Amino acid sequence: MPPTFKIIFYPRFDYKERVVFDLVSGSHRLMVKQQHLDKIFMKLSRKQRIKNSDSEFICFDSSIVHGAVANAEEDHSMRVVYNFNLESQLKDGHPNGAASREYYKEKLKEYKVTR
């Protein structure tokens, strides 16, 4: 099963530069199926730290160990995320297909988007 590819843009509206995203280079070669192991791996590994920017974005294979960095309580940030999947990954036979479609439909309703 091919992974989802993502493009994430963290704009820096307030001119305050901060780390917003971590990823572990080369970790896409590991196949760990338990999410708690990913979290442990993230804590123990050397991370590539990504800062917000008005002119740069991140493009990556989502099988790499990655995660957003929590904001300090007084800080706010926004991100724009694009996910690229094969159509077959959204079909019923795929392990996450039906769940992904239902999530997408609920979000469309929540944001009152009509198709």
N, C-alpha and C positions, 0 to 999 in steps of 0.2 A: 504494500500500500504506500503510494507516494505521500510525503508530508505536505501539509499546507505551507505555502510561501506567504510571507507577510511583508508589508511595507508599513512602517510606523513613523509618524511625524509628530515630534514633540515641539511645538512652537514656543518661542521664548518671548512672550508678550510683555512681561514686566521688566525686561532687561536684566533679570537676576539669573545668572547661570547656575545650574545645579545638575547633579547626577539624577537621571530619571529612569535609567534602564541598565540592567546588567545582563551579560551573556557570557557563557563559558566556551571559548573557541575550541573547536575540535570535539565538543561533546556530542555532536550529532552522530558520531560513530558508535556511541554506546547505545544499547537497547535496554533501557530500564523501564519496566512496566508499572512500577509503583510510584505514585506521585510523591510520597513521603521520602523516597530515596533521592528523587530529583532535588527536593528541598535541602536534604543533608549534603548532597553533592554540591549544590550552589553555595552553601555556607563554607565548605571546606576547600573549594577550588579557587584558583586565581581567576578573577573576573575581568572582563573588558567592560569598563564603565562608560556609559554613553550619556552625554550631556544634552540638554535641550538646545535647540538652535532654530533660527528662522530660515536657514538656508540648507540644512542637511536633514537627511532622513535615514532610517535603518531599513535594510532589505535583507531578509534572512530566511533560511529553511527552519520551520518551526520545530523540527525534531531536535534542534540544539537546545541545551538547557538555558533558559532565559526567564526574566521576570522584571516587572516594574518595581522601581524603588519607591517606598512609601514616602509621602511628603511629610514635612514637619507640619504640625497642626495649623500654623498660621500661613503656610504656603499653599498655593493652589497650582494645579497644572492641567493642561488639556492635551489629549493625544488624538490623532486621527489614525485609524487602523484600516488597512485594506487586506483582506484574506483572499488568496487565490487557490482554488481547489479545482480538481477535475469534476465534471458533472457527475461522474460515477460515484464520487465520494459523498454525494448528497442523496443518493438513492437508498431505498429500504434495505437492500442486501448488504450495504456497508455498515460496519459496527456502529458508527456514529451518524449515519445518514439521516434516519428518521428524526433523531433528537436534534440534529443541526437544523433541519427544515422547520421543525416545530418551534424551536427557539427563535429562528428568523421570523416566522409568522407572528409570534407573540410580540416581538419588538416592533414589527410593522404596525400592529394594532396599537401598541403603547404610544408610538409616535404619530399615530393617525395617518400613516402613509397608505395610499391606495395604489393598487397595481392593476 
